[in-house]
Structures are given as C-alpha cells and as structure tokens.
Amino acid sequence: MDVPDQGALDMIQQEGYGWFIEGDNEEYMAPDAIMVTKNEVTAFNEAAEACYDLFKKGLQHVADHNLWSRLGIPAEIIPLIKYDILRDLPHICGRFDLSGGVDGMPIKLIEFNADTSSLMPESAYFQSWMHEPIRLEYKGQFNYLVHDLTKGLRDLKNQFPEKTATLLLCSLGYEEDRLNLNVIREAAEVAGFEVDYADLEDVVFSDEGVFLEAEEGYVQYYFMYKMVPWEFMMFEEPELMELIVDLSIKDEVLVLNPAYTIAYQAKHMLSILYELFPDNPYLLPTYDTEEPLQGKQYVRKVNFGRLGENIEVVDSAGAVISKTHGDFGKFSKIYQEFAEMYADEDGDIYQGSLFVAKGRPSCLCFRRRDDLIIDDDSEFVPHVIF
Amino acid sequence: MVKLKSSSIVKSTKKIKKAGLVFGTALLMTGFISCGDNVEYTSEEVMTPNNGIVTEVKETQKDLFKITNEEVVATIADSRIIAEYMDGARDTFTLEEARLVDADNPARSRSMNGILMGGMMGYMMGKSMKTPVSRAAYANDGAYNKSSSTNSSKLKSTATKKTVKTPKKGFGSSKSSRSYGG
C-alpha cells in the first residue's frame, strides 16, 4: 500500500501532531495528492465568496424578520448575536464544504462549518508538508490560512485597541480540537496576542470577566477563541451561555467566532437561503420538510449536526441507502437534494472544503471516502495545482 | 482531476522549512495582568442603599465618640453626621465633610470614623448591608436596638438588590471524549 511521504509524517510527528497519524487515524492522511487546475481553484474561490455573501444576506433576512426560532436559536443568545453584528465583530475562520468543482462538475454548497471548523492543521500545515517534495514541479497550493488568520487577528487587535491583547484558546479537551487551536495560536502570536490554552472546565467565569487561576492570582483574558460550539453552550450549558452573553455585552470579554456564526452554522439557514435565492447556482434545493424532494435522491441532516453524524441519504424511491449515527439526533431536520460528488477510478468520492478568513477565501482542502457520506472516517487528501 | 498517486511523487531531500509551532498545553504566562483578589468566591445578593442616614454622635471621653441616635432619611445626599463634643459644641457634617473633619486631630478623626463605620453610616461608606451594626459603636442599648432592628429593616427594604454571580468553573467537564469541530 502507498504511504504518505515519510518526511511529511515525521514532520507531523515532530511538530506535535502525532494524534492525526496514529492509532485509529493511521490511514487518515491519504497516500496520494489531488491535482486541480488553476481555473478549478479560481472557481472554488468564487463559490466561497458568493456563498459567504449569501450567508450575510441570509443573516440580515433572519434578523429583519425575526426568524431565530426557525434556526433553532434560543432567545437568550439573540442580544449577543445582534451586538456582534452591530459592532462588526469579525468572523475569524469558517469552512465551506462543497461538492463538485473538478472535472467540470458544478460546485454546490453542502454546508458551512462557520463556528468551530476543524481540519485546520491538516489544511494549513500537513498538506503543505506533504506537498513539499513535489512543490517545485507544480504550481503550489491554495493555502494561505495561517497568513490570513494572522491578518484577521491583527485587524481584530486594531479594531479593539483599548483591550489588552490576551487571548484564551479553549476547547472541551478532545485532542483533535486542541490541536486545531494550535493553528489559531500560531496566527495570534504573530498578530501580537499573548496566548494561552485551557480546557473549558478550567476557565473561571466571574462578573468581571474570563480568568484562569494561576499561582500569582487570576489571569484575565480579554479575547477568547473557542472550539466549544455555541449550540453546546445553548443546549448543554445554558448557565455558561448566560454568563458569556452577559460578559460580552458588558465588554468584559470578546468571544470568537462571533455569536452570529451560530446562524450560519444552523442547517435551517440552508433552506432559508434556498427560499431567498432559488436560482443561485451554488445552492442545492433545501427544505424544512421532506415532501418537495420526494421522488428525488436527497439527504436528511440535523440542524446542529457535526462531523457527518446523524445523516441519512434517501434514494428516489424513499429508501435510506446510507446513514450515519451520532449524538445530534434530537435536533430538527432539513432535507437537501443529493449532490453528486466527484468519484475517482476506485469509486472513492471527494468533497472539497474552502476555508474563509474574515469571509475571504483562504485555503482549499479535500477529503475522500468510500461511501456516500463524508464523515470523521474520511481520508484527508492534499491538493496540488497544475 | 487526476489523482496523483504517491508512486509519482518525486522524493526530495530538500529540508522542509517551517516555523516552529507551539504545542498547545495549558501553560500560564506570568507576563499577563494578574488580577489578584478581583475574583472572589463568596458571591451573593448585594444590596446598595438608596436612603441616607443621619447619625448623632457624642464625645463621651476625650476623642472617643459613641452613637446616640440614627434616623433613616430620604436620600444618601441627605446624610449628615451631627457631632456633640465634650465642651458642648456641636457640628454637622455631610458624608464628604466627615472624611475631612479634624484632619489636624487624627486621633479624634479615627475615633469618629471608626464609630460611624460600626453604625448605619457604615452602609453609606461601603460596608456590606449584610454586616450588622456593632453594639460597641453605640452609646446605649436603646440607640443600638433602634438601629439594629427598625432602622436596618427600613434601609434594607428600600435598597437596590443585585445578585452577583459566583465565579464559576467546571463547565463542559467530562465532555472530552469527542471532537466538537465540524
């Protein structure tokens, strides 16, 4: 069997990312690369820019017509969403999942991982390390993630000059999430932030702000970037939600990604966008009910699903032909027309992803699977431009 | 699109240059702003008075004052300290003036301020309204009882009540078994 370039694997290990290539993840990094044309990269960029614009318009529509409950967003967080929109708090990082885009296949939007996007070390670092041996022979990679995150964070610092630039990175403690935050760390340090990491359970929330306990007392953080989804706070830790809303509105802390990204993250936004822009070439027909898609192949997804969990692919006869289980079955569903994905000669399907930093296209990556649903068991595939 | 199998990857001995990454662990940097005791773990309902107090004090021995009477008045700005000295002289101070009075007589000033703080005037000076008045500040049981019961109840009934949340941690514990990325 082919193996990824050993130099790249050593690099991944040396830099502290061994988790991605060990144990269950031993085969996560694909042994090969995908070649895309410059024009295909340009088309992915145009799609991401256009889709981001759609989401901004969708958000405005939701705010104007008070459609928060349709998105499954509880009342408690709405003041913060509005505040973050009002003060133009930047969307540091998100990732569109897209189908097609190669071999003349049209690009379609699958979903927007707007709040806690993963794949950051793989996209920013690993694929460039894996690509390095062939870099000189081809035309590089569309990969400016660290650069663009750095710029975004530097702009953020300049936007709020009165705040001390201390940034707390925070996750629920899962290794992959912590390692994703390393990319934010690198960018933030270059941007001039003092950066620390803590698991959420060690973070102290008081009336005065967000702190970590240290020997010399309490260390306050004025910025916080979380790999803790907004919906986790909304539904699993409502008291924390209330504290964060309160502290943010009092300007005691600035939490990223902004609260409005929960509206982008909610899958019901996809059905709202399709209602608003039915002729947009990037949008798949998407509905809150199943009826309009009967007789077609479609996908059932949950409003706040992640990592390809709780998805069912239904064929035109109404039979479930592929499904994933997961932790998010309690949420309401959306129904999205099935999008053809590019398949290679082995029958593996590919999903492209485009990172956006402050809403601008920043980095392309691909995942591959031998099934219809791209989930946590997929392979990560580096790309090269030729 | 062409899938580029690794067999066609050109091996290179060129050393890959990459800025060193910082591996994320919960290291605390001492260069940050330390907030010392700003975070307290005893939080509760906090009351802020809206009424004022007029306190009458009497110099019972040289430079030693005791409270002889206190009354609740409409606003904090109406608060007054009426002092009667051993020589029979009387003075009336506002809260602000009370802090400045007898600057040339620190012993007297300390005594008066200590007594005021022990009584209801203390609530105007930042003492927690949950701390009862001190018997030692009063000249007699009558004055003490009046302030500790009737007057205190009256002041509390009109106070602004605000719940200060206990600083909390431990959110999301035992949730580290899966990724919350997407």
Interface residues (C-beta under 8 A of the other chain):
Chain A: D2 V3 P4 D5 G7 A8 M11 E15 G16 P31 D32 A33 I34 M35 V36 E40 R95 V102 D103 N113 D115 T116 S117 S118 L119 Y125 W129 E132 P133 I134 L136 E137 T164 T166 L169 S171 L172 G173 Y174 E176 D177 R178 L179 N180 L181 N182 R185 E186 E189 E194 D196 Y197 A198 D199 L200 E201 D202 V203 V204 F205 S206 D207 E208 F211 L212 A214 E215 E216 G217 Y218 V219 Q220 M227 V228 P229 F232 E236 E237 E239 L240 L243 Q265 R306 L307 D327 Y342 D344 E345 Y350 D376 V384 F386
Chain B: M1 V2 K3 L4 K5 S6 S7 I9 V10 K11 S12 K14 I16 K18 A19 G20 L21 V22 F23 G24 T25 A26 L27 L28 M29 T30 G31 F32 I33 S34 C35 G36 D37 N38 V39 E40 S43 V164 K165 P167 K168 K169 G170 F171 G172 S173 K175 S176 S177 R178 S179 Y180 G181 G182
